[in-house]
Amino acid sequence: MPSNGSEDLDMETEEEDDLRARGLTGLKNIGNTCYMNAALQALSNCPPLTQFFLECGTLVKTDKRPALCKSYQKLVSDLWHKNRPSYVVPTSVFEGVKAINPMFRGYSQHDSQEFLRCLMDQLHEELKETLPEPYDPSNTILLEDSPDEDSHSQSDNDFQSCESCGSSERADETQSGTALAVDTNEAEMLIPEQDEIQANREWQKEKNMINDIYRSGVNGVVAGNTGVVDMDKDVDTTTEATPIISSQGHIKMQSRTSDAFPDIQLSNITRPHSPVPVAGYVSKMSTSPPKSSSVWPCLNPAHKKAAVTTFSPPKSKRQKKYRSVISDVFDGTIVSSVQCLTCDRVSVTLENFQDISLPIPGKEDLAKLHSATHQTSLVKAGSCGEAYAPQGWIAFVMEYIKSWFWGPVVTLQDCLAAFFARDELKGDNMYSCEKCKKLRNGVKFCKMQSLPEILCIHLKRFRHELMFSTKINTHVSFPLEGLDLQPFLAKDGLAQTTNYDLLSVICHHGTASRGHYIAYCRNDVNNLWYEFDDQSVTEVSESCVQNAEAYVLFYKKSSEDALKERRRVSALFNMMEPSLLQFYVSSQWLNKFKTFAEPGPISNDDFLCSHGGVPPNKAAFIHDLASMLPQNVWDHLYTRYGGGPAVNHLYVCQTCQIEIEKLEKRRKSELDMFVRLNKAFQEEESPVVIYCISMQWFREWEGFVKGKDNDAPGPIDNSKICVSKNGHLTLKQGADSGQISEETWHFLHLIYGGGPLLTVRPNISHPEAEPSQSEEKIEMETRSL
């Protein structure tokens, strides 16, 4: 027994030795890629981001190309592997970035900061998820019964939208492959083949159904047996024609007048494949089959694939908010205020940032920043004069004398103060005041509203003119620990921790035309500094880092309270106290708790739907999304951070399951009907009138019905394809538009609303010209044969 204990101790010592050596792997230069290697090493030594890719690797899922997040995850795993090689070749990351941005193709030298932005933007795009929204029971979808089946009824709750079950941007590839993605040719195969007489009968019934539904719609009500929705609350129309479909297929118009169409703007956010019900769930999750009910009445009992369904038209497509591990780690907020010096009106704007580009002040700028009069004016203006409050005249004179011999002494605090300093808007840069309706002199100042977990600072060392570029070689001193951002924080700023410690710094040696990038990084395991120069990794002293010519710096929030909390939780785990209940917590939030100074409230919304269950599309990998905690640990974390909700039982949400099935039925119904209407339109030789529709809106609708987009489009928006001439709307020349039949327009308009109505009447050729044209056509075909 003692020998076994000694062997275990030796094994633990070996594991600790391996752990100390992690993260010290070089990157091979594959052709002027030192800018990429330095950026990757600096980013790799940011613990919150790296730990996510190492410990939450199963959450790195994307169906977007070029799947750069998977390549970066593989690179991070290689760099931090215990059996680390001397260097790694980052080919897959390099190829992924080149596929996104052609600027990085070839073997020319590029800017390291531009590479960082491109990489981080793509990682955010591939890993982003929609933020959870409150459940809205009023967002219902109603069914219109067919004339032959009035006995069927639907409640308002049958089609309540479950937004959280389809909110994840990261859909499993195996599930997305089975999503509804039917093109037009495939959709035509869904139409049953019948003889001509039977097809005419069915088509007549469908036209009558569209006519009946549209009549009820334009009268302001879409009625089921159990629910009524007022359509006029959502859609305002101009002089609009009510269609009456005759037995021959011609259209008779009845006009009515109402208010003008609202000017609606649609978001261009692309969405992934829709979630698909999972056949097999995890054994620890309770499941129960959804209640069966006839929820999809059809146009006619004999032809169930031609269902026409009416839905309450939404006012607009809701603008969704997104988050990812990139935004969690690097996002901050700046509040900018502009004051008109004439009317004293102040306009305030909020702007998110992932890095801050700071100017390097010269001698005159430094003198202005350090002068007592400027400090006073800054304090009065509410800007960042507090940054120099402790500094007196003696220190200022000493620094000024030093600058004559060794050049200007610029600190990172000076660069921050120059960035947040008050800016006078006058001359050619006057402020357009909304209250005065004129150009006025103004004052602009800004501060930080919220601080990021990791602050990325870019120093503007390069100036690019029309014919040449120059580099500012001024040395900027920066602290390794204790960078205080309190002077630059707004009074109502959302931050408890304002001190930052340096993680890594990217340096550039050389001129603007040629040079070399390296990175200095602090290893998170042993807290020692290392120089990463492509394949070479060397330990360096702190003084060597401080003398570096910094270009991009990464600072992380420093908090002793966070370290104490982790020790307390670790002690609670080691108590091994038996608990009656086990609670589930988001794995992503646990990663924040381990690496963030301010992890924020507990958020379990990434694996729960708005009903408190597990969405069906996340059930297969729920234990990658959630981690189990004993009751004493949960009680401590919940008391300290709040949030939630508390979860000690996981089950598949049957409400979301039913909603997914109904959504698929709705998609199929709309797609089938559109194909039928469009086929009839294509067979019509001389249509009386042709309706125009915005292709931008149509693509969103097409993505929805084919399962590529989880969200239905907003109202039809033709405002971008039409112009007003002499009080009449006409099609804009070169507009991105498509042509559909009148029946198709009314079918889509009945579901989604919107407008404005835009028609094009085709020019009918003269009868005498038709024979000659047909003869020429026949002659050409004969010659070709």
Disulfide bonds with the S-S distance in Angstrom:
none
